[in-house]
Amino acid sequence: MYDLKMDAANWRTSSRSGANGNCVEVADNLAAVVAVRDSKDPGGPVLVFVAEGWRRFTVEVKGREFNRS
């Protein structure tokens, strides 16, 4: 179990995010986890991933391992 203090999170958006506000923010400065939230709702729910799982996910997305419908 991790002691998650979201007030210590350093949130950032992708440099590829458009001006329309439809993006997510990621906090990767937390110990052993990566937090993700909706940029339009910063006070809303936060998804938390084990850091290695998030790293693998981003590698696969960049490698286009997921099919688009």
Backbone as a printed PyTorch tensor [residue, N CA C, xyz], in Angstrom:
tensor([[[  0.8460,  -1.1840,   0.0000],
         [  0.0000,   0.0000,   0.0000],
         [  0.8810,   1.2330,   0.0000]],

        [[  0.4910,   2.2300,  -0.7550],
         [  1.2460,   3.4750,  -0.8550],
         [  0.5190,   4.5780,  -0.0960]],

        [[  1.2920,   5.4500,   0.5210],
         [  0.7300,   6.6340,   1.1660],
         [  0.6990,   7.7350,   0.1100]],

        [[ -0.4580,   7.9370,  -0.5100],
         [ -0.5630,   8.8760,  -1.6170],
         [ -1.0260,  10.2380,  -1.1350]],

        [[ -0.2060,  11.2100,  -1.3390],
         [ -0.5420,  12.5900,  -1.0050],
         [ -0.5960,  13.3730,  -2.3100]],

        [[ -1.8070,  13.5500,  -2.8220],
         [ -1.9570,  14.2180,  -4.1080],
         [ -1.5660,  15.6980,  -4.0460]],

        [[ -1.5190,  16.2790,  -2.8450],
         [ -1.0950,  17.6770,  -2.7590],
         [  0.3820,  17.8220,  -3.1050]],

        [[  1.1520,  16.7240,  -3.0980],
         [  2.5630,  16.7560,  -3.4710],
         [  2.7590,  16.4670,  -4.9660]],

        [[  1.6700,  16.1560,  -5.6570],
         [  1.7690,  15.7970,  -7.0740],
         [  2.1300,  17.0160,  -7.9220]],

        [[  3.0420,  16.7950,  -8.8550],
         [  3.4320,  17.8180,  -9.8140],
         [  2.7610,  17.4630, -11.1420]],

        [[  1.6070,  18.0800, -11.4100],
         [  0.7890,  17.7370, -12.5720],
         [  1.3150,  18.4200, -13.8230]],

        [[  1.2640,  17.6990, -14.9400],
         [  1.6550,  18.2710, -16.2380],
         [  0.7670,  17.6870, -17.3280]],

        [[  0.6080,  18.4370, -18.3910],
         [ -0.1300,  17.9530, -19.5550],
         [  0.8580,  17.6760, -20.6780]],

        [[  0.4320,  16.9000, -21.6230],
         [  1.2760,  16.5720, -22.7640],
         [  1.5530,  17.8200, -23.5850]],

        [[  2.7470,  17.8820, -24.1490],
         [  3.0790,  18.9860, -25.0510],
         [  2.2560,  18.9040, -26.3320]],

        [[  1.6330,  17.7640, -26.5750],
         [  0.7910,  17.5870, -27.7610],
         [ -0.6800,  17.8820, -27.4970]],

        [[ -1.0100,  18.2810, -26.2940],
         [ -2.4020,  18.6100, -25.9730],
         [ -2.8080,  19.8610, -26.7340]],

        [[ -3.9960,  19.8280, -27.2510],
         [ -4.5050,  20.9760, -27.9760],
         [ -5.0860,  22.0080, -27.0260]],

        [[ -5.5600,  23.0920, -27.5930],
         [ -6.1370,  24.1830, -26.8090],
         [ -7.5840,  23.8990, -26.3990]],

        [[ -8.1530,  22.7700, -26.8350],
         [ -9.5570,  22.4770, -26.5450],
         [ -9.7920,  21.9510, -25.1240]],

        [[ -8.7370,  21.6430, -24.3780],
         [ -8.8990,  21.2090, -22.9910],
         [ -9.2660,  19.7530, -22.8120]],

        [[ -9.3170,  18.9870, -23.8950],
         [ -9.6490,  17.5640, -23.8030],
         [ -8.3760,  16.7430, -23.6380]],

        [[ -7.8280,  16.7810, -22.4500],
         [ -6.6000,  16.0350, -22.2260],
         [ -6.5270,  15.5580, -20.7790]],

        [[ -5.5080,  14.7980, -20.5100],
         [ -5.2700,  14.3250, -19.1510],
         [ -4.0160,  14.9860, -18.6170]],

        [[ -3.9050,  14.9890, -17.2970],
         [ -2.6970,  15.4590, -16.6390],
         [ -2.0670,  14.2690, -15.9390]],

        [[ -0.7480,  14.2560, -15.9070],
         [ -0.0090,  13.1560, -15.3130],
         [  0.9160,  13.7100, -14.2430]],

        [[  0.9780,  13.0180, -13.1200],
         [  1.9390,  13.3400, -12.0670],
         [  2.8590,  12.1420, -11.9120]],

        [[  4.1180,  12.3030, -12.3260],
         [  5.0540,  11.1890, -12.2480],
         [  6.1680,  11.4420, -11.2330]],

        [[  5.9340,  12.3710, -10.3150],
         [  6.9230,  12.6600,  -9.2800],
         [  6.6140,  11.9630,  -7.9520]],

        [[  5.6270,  11.0960,  -7.9460],
         [  5.2340,  10.3920,  -6.7230],
         [  6.0140,   9.0750,  -6.6110]],

        [[  6.2920,   8.6510,  -5.4000],
         [  7.0880,   7.4420,  -5.1770],
         [  6.3950,   6.1920,  -5.7110]],

        [[  6.9880,   5.5500,  -6.7140],
         [  6.5900,   4.2440,  -7.2430],
         [  5.2540,   4.2210,  -7.9800]],

        [[  4.5540,   5.3390,  -8.1050],
         [  3.2750,   5.3710,  -8.8130],
         [  3.2110,   6.5730,  -9.7500]],

        [[  2.2790,   6.4820, -10.7020],
         [  1.9690,   7.5960, -11.5970],
         [  0.4810,   7.8600, -11.4630]],

        [[  0.1240,   9.1240, -11.2530],
         [ -1.2800,   9.5140, -11.1060],
         [ -1.7400,  10.2100, -12.3810]],

        [[ -3.0080,   9.9880, -12.7450],
         [ -3.5860,  10.5600, -13.9630],
         [ -4.9450,  11.1360, -13.6090]],

        [[ -5.2330,  12.3340, -14.1350],
         [ -6.5420,  12.9550, -13.8990],
         [ -6.9890,  13.7160, -15.1450]],

        [[ -8.2630,  14.0450, -15.1840],
         [ -8.8610,  14.8320, -16.2650],
         [ -8.5030,  16.2910, -16.0490]],

        [[ -7.9180,  16.9180, -17.0450],
         [ -7.4930,  18.3150, -16.9000],
         [ -8.6710,  19.2650, -16.7020]],

        [[ -9.8680,  18.8760, -17.1470],
         [-11.0510,  19.7280, -16.9780],
         [-11.6360,  19.6350, -15.5750]],

        [[-11.2120,  18.6220, -14.8090],
         [-11.7550,  18.3910, -13.4740],
         [-10.6180,  18.0900, -12.4930]],

        [[ -9.7540,  19.0670, -12.2180],
         [ -8.5870,  18.8110, -11.3760],
         [ -8.9230,  18.3860,  -9.9480]],

        [[-10.1120,  18.6680,  -9.4740],
         [-10.5160,  18.2410,  -8.1430],
         [-11.2400,  16.9180,  -8.1360]],

        [[-11.3840,  16.3220,  -9.3110],
         [-12.1270,  15.0810,  -9.4490],
         [-11.2840,  13.8580,  -9.1640]],

        [[-11.7630,  12.7040,  -9.6060],
         [-11.0770,  11.4500,  -9.3180],
         [ -9.7010,  11.3690,  -9.9790]],

        [[ -8.8340,  10.5840,  -9.3700],
         [ -7.4720,  10.3660,  -9.8590],
         [ -7.2670,   8.8690, -10.0310]],

        [[ -6.7400,   8.4750, -11.1760],
         [ -6.3510,   7.0880, -11.4060],
         [ -4.8830,   6.9560, -11.0280]],

        [[ -4.5350,   5.8870, -10.3370],
         [ -3.1530,   5.6820,  -9.8970],
         [ -2.6640,   4.3480, -10.4520]],

        [[ -1.4990,   4.3930, -11.0800],
         [ -0.8990,   3.2150, -11.6960],
         [  0.4670,   2.9450, -11.0820]],

        [[  0.8370,   1.6860, -10.9770],
         [  2.2030,   1.3350, -10.6070],
         [  3.1060,   1.8910, -11.7130]],

        [[  4.2130,   2.4940, -11.3490],
         [  5.0730,   3.1860, -12.3120],
         [  5.4830,   2.2950, -13.4840]],

        [[  5.8480,   1.0520, -13.2250],
         [  6.2660,   0.1550, -14.3090],
         [  5.1060,  -0.1440, -15.2570]],

        [[  3.9130,  -0.2950, -14.7410],
         [  2.7490,  -0.5110, -15.5910],
         [  2.4710,   0.6800, -16.4830]],

        [[  2.6070,   1.8880, -15.9550],
         [  2.4120,   3.1120, -16.7490],
         [  3.4860,   3.2190, -17.8270]],

        [[  4.7240,   2.8870, -17.4680],
         [  5.8100,   2.9500, -18.4500],
         [  5.5300,   1.9980, -19.6100]],

        [[  5.1130,   0.7750, -19.2960],
         [  4.8030,  -0.1830, -20.3570],
         [  3.6340,   0.2810, -21.2200]],

        [[  2.6160,   0.8540, -20.5940],
         [  1.4650,   1.3760, -21.3320],
         [  1.9110,   2.4550, -22.3240]],

        [[  2.7080,   3.4090, -21.8670],
         [  3.1300,   4.4970, -22.7640],
         [  4.0320,   3.9940, -23.8880]],

        [[  4.8630,   2.9960, -23.6140],
         [  5.7000,   2.4110, -24.6660],
         [  4.8160,   1.7820, -25.7360]],

        [[  3.7830,   1.0590, -25.3050],
         [  2.9010,   0.4090, -26.2670],
         [  2.0710,   1.4230, -27.0480]],

        [[  1.6370,   2.4820, -26.4010],
         [  0.8880,   3.5230, -27.1190],
         [  1.7850,   4.1770, -28.1650]],

        [[  2.9940,   4.5130, -27.7760],
         [  3.9320,   5.1300, -28.7300],
         [  4.2670,   4.1850, -29.8700]],

        [[  4.2740,   2.8840, -29.5930],
         [  4.5480,   1.8830, -30.6230],
         [  3.3130,   1.4850, -31.3950]],

        [[  2.1860,   2.1470, -31.0980],
         [  0.9090,   1.8870, -31.7740],
         [  0.4530,   0.4450, -31.6420]],

        [[  0.6350,  -0.1340, -30.4480],
         [  0.2220,  -1.4990, -30.1940],
         [ -1.2940,  -1.6440, -30.0450]],

        [[ -1.9870,  -0.5250, -29.8500],
         [ -3.4370,  -0.5690, -29.6710],
         [ -4.1170,  -0.2500, -30.9830]],

        [[ -5.1350,  -1.0200, -31.3200],
         [ -5.8910,  -0.7870, -32.5430],
         [ -6.9130,   0.3160, -32.3170]],

        [[ -7.0640,   1.1500, -33.2950],
         [ -8.1020,   2.1850, -33.2450],
         [ -9.3740,   1.6260, -33.8460]],

        [[-10.4800,   1.9620, -33.2360],
         [-11.7650,   1.4770, -33.7610],
         [-12.3410,   2.4920, -34.7120]]])
